[in-house]
């Protein structure tokens, strides 16, 4: 079965690694030139089309192999990365970047070098986790200051063994040092005493306000709430203090929000909600804020009631639309600083910052608001309006348990009880104490 308008439908890939390697486990292939697709896909540039293959086996319930699900990822995005990110750095600092495959093939570089085999002694010496630099003679006969870093995989995926190189002509790399050396030799001896005196005076003038900023920054780094002093002095000092004050004020207004997400990978592709990865990063920060503010965390496990029949009756497209609408309504039920994440399927988790004295009461208010919001009819476009419900299980940290993982388990157990008590309701572990 093919999802690209019938391209390659009926063609055999039985002898290709994307099929052969994926019959038992997940297969991720290195960058390679397209063989069959290149003849069928539009290629305005006329350059060789390259892809990265990802495939995995599909098994029946009895464990027999049904087939292989494969995806061919176009390597053209890599050139866009080079033009958007690496090219400006190269022009500004005259530094060239290269991505080298495990077999030494140049995957990403200036166009004239792509596809060549690069043989540098440093590539053989490079070890995982040990970035290095050295002066290397390249195939063009010139010597370059060369930095090397071996790529790493993700979680249990070991990666493809790529190496990232950066090089700069040796003469240009040494130019700043040579200029400084000449300057010191010519002027250093005569002006050393004068500069020492002026440096002592100027350093004292500049470091006094900077030390105040540094002390305030240290207090902020420990979680203490303080204000960066607004200093008067040189224009640079005033600009620095004003910029840091503005930054701290902006972060303070958003300190109960999600914070900075490391990448789009922290969001669920369907609903746009944070995913498990983002949740794991958010929970420790939420704990720290709660401890600093002497507040609690209300933890809600949510499970949709009646979602599967709608998904089965109207199809996955309608089910996906319903989940997107659910995500919008869940966001609307939250207050500033709260979080809702999609765990998978029709399961969600809410994390609320609630005051210590009114933790259960405020958590119940939000839970009831969520139940009411999800009982409203959903418009599924061309399909008939749908109506679902929601079961909620909640627990309070650290009131129910000082261990956050145990508090999450208590919330999960409360959800199980809510399901078996008739669904469409919210039960809290705290209400049983």
ZIMORA-V487709 format. One line per field, one symbol per residue. burial: 1 if it has 9 or more other ideal C-beta (glycine too) atoms within 8 Angstrom, else 0. A space follows every 50 residues. Layout:
# ZIMORA-V487709
burial->???
This chain:
# ZIMORA-V487709
burial->00000011000010000111110000101001010111000000000011 11111110000000000101010010011011000110110001111111 10011111100011000100011001000001000101000001111101 10000000101111111111001000000000100001000000000000 00000100110110011011000000011010000011011101100100 00000000001000011100101110011011101111110100111111 11111110011001000111111111101110110001111110011111 11110100110111011111101110010100000111111111111011 100100110111111111100011111111000
